[in-house]
C-alpha cells in the first residue's frame, strides 16, 4: 500500500499533500515516500506544549528535540517545513480536559482527544488553507474505498494497529486523510527510513503521553488541578474502610498495584482491585476480581462512521487499545449507545473509549464513544 498512489485522481506532481510530521520515524517515512512518488509535499509540525519541559526526553512526540528532528528530515528531503504554535488550543482541548477527566474519577485517553481536535480538525483546516488536497499521517491504519465512501480499517500489522485512537474521525475528515503506512509492518518502515537515509532512522518509538514526562500523569493533574489531589478512604464493597490514599487521580478501575493495604483483619486476604472511584466522597472502592466484570456499558459522544443501522447490531469491540477484539452487540440510545458483551469485560473504566468494529472480520472501524459512569 505504501507505494501506491493516494487515490486522489490527479497526477502526483499536481497534488499538494501536507504531512503531519512529529519528528518520529513513521511520519518521516510518510513524507519520504510521498516525495519519492512525486507529490508536492509540505511538512507541518505542531508545537503542542511548552517543549522546554521535555527537552532531552527521549521517546515523546512534539517536544523540542522532535521539532528539530522534523526540520532535519524536511531539509534532507528538500521539502518546505512549517512549525505551527498550537500550544494554547492543545492546553485547552487536551491537557485541561485530561486533568478534568481524572478529577471526575475517569480514565481519559488524551491521544484520542488530540486526534479529534488539534490534529484532524485544526491541522486539517490548515492543510486546506495551504492548498493541499490531502493530509497524510504516519498512523498505522488503513483507508479503504468502499461502496458508501472511504472506510477506516485496522492497520495490517496487528502489533502496530492504531485504529483505537482514531475512532473519532468523521466521514468528512476521512475523505481528506491518507495513511500511507497502514499496510506495512513496522520493520519495513524502519527499513525504508534506512533506505532514505533519514536522520531519525534509529530513533526509538514514542512511549509516553507527550505531555506526561516519565508517565507520571498524577503530577500533571496535580499541577493543572491542585484541588483534585486530596486524600480519602479506600473502602471495600460493603463500605468498610481498609486504608487511606493520597488522591483518586492515582487510581483507575482494574488497578491492583499501589493499594498498599497490607494485611487486613476480619476479611479474606485475597487480591483486591479498584472497582470504582467516587470523586464526590474521594473514596476508592476495591473488591475481588469477580466484581470487575461488566456485560453492558453505556457510551456517550458516539461517533459513527459505519453504515446506518436499526436495532441491535452484532459487532466486535474493545475498551483498551491493546486488548483483543470481543464479540458484542451495539444499540443506539439517544445521542449515545449501549454495548453488550458476550462475556463479562474486566476493568471497564468511565472515560475510556469503546471502539466498535464490524462483526464479521473485525477490520472496519464502525465508530465508538466514551464509557459513561454508572
Beta strands, then each sheet from edge to edge (+ up, - down):
strand 1: 16-20
strand 2: 40-47
strand 3: 80-85
strand 4: 134-136
strand 5: 141-146
strand 6: 149-154
strand 7: 177-178
strand 8: 232-235
strand 9: 241-245
strand 10: 273-278
strand 11: 283-287
strand 12: 294-304
strand 13: 313-318
strand 14: 326-333
strand 15: 336-345
strand 16: 353-358
strand 17: 365-371
sheet 1: 3+ 2+ 1+ 4+ 7+
sheet 2: 5+ 6-
sheet 3: 9+ 8- 11- 10+
sheet 4: 12+ 15- 14+ 13- 16+ 17- 12+
end
